[in-house]
Amino acid sequence: MTQLLTVAEFKDRYKISHSSFYREVAAHRIPIRKIGRATRISVADAEVWAASLPTHGGELSNG
């Protein structure tokens, strides 16, 4: 069975804002599933999205 997250759970888990979440959805980077009026995101899709995010490759500067 596929594990699903609510929008609130997704945003809390990945620390993104409401507008950032819907911007990613509109850009088709986060697939959503509608179950009646409820919006859900599969954990597998969430992990693929997180893995696709850019990483910082350089060293941090102390200013």
N, C-alpha and C positions, 0 to 999 in steps of 0.2 A: 504494500500500500504506500502511496506517495505521501510524504510528510509535507504539510502545507503551513505557511506562515500567514498571519494577518498582515495588513499594511503596517499597523502599529508595531508588531513584532519585528518585521523586516527593518523598519526605520530605527528601532531601538538597537537591534543587533548590529547594524552597520553604521550607526550614528550619522544618518543623513536626514536632511530636513524634508518636510512635506513637499515643498516645491521641487527640490532636487529629485525626490523619488518620482514624481509625476513627469518631470523632464526626461528622466531615463526611460520611463515607460513609453512616452511619446516618441522617443528616438528608437524604440524597439530594442533597447539594450536589456530591459528587464521584462520577460514575458509574464503576463498576469493571467489568472484564470478567474472567470466569473462563475459563482455558484449562487444562482438567484441574484440577489442584489449585493452579495458579499464578494469582495475581491481578495484573492489569495495568490501567493507566490510559492512555488515549490522550493524546498530547501536545495534541491539539486540545481535549479536555475539560479538561485541566490548565490550559491557557491561558485558557479561558472561566472556570474557577473563580477563577484568579488575578485576572482582570479584574473579577470581581464583588466582590472584597474592598473594604471601605471604605478611603477614603484620608483622610489628615489634611489638612483644609482650612485650618487656621489657621497662624499663625506660631509658631515654637518660642519658648518663654520661657527666659530665662537664670536663672530662679529667683528 
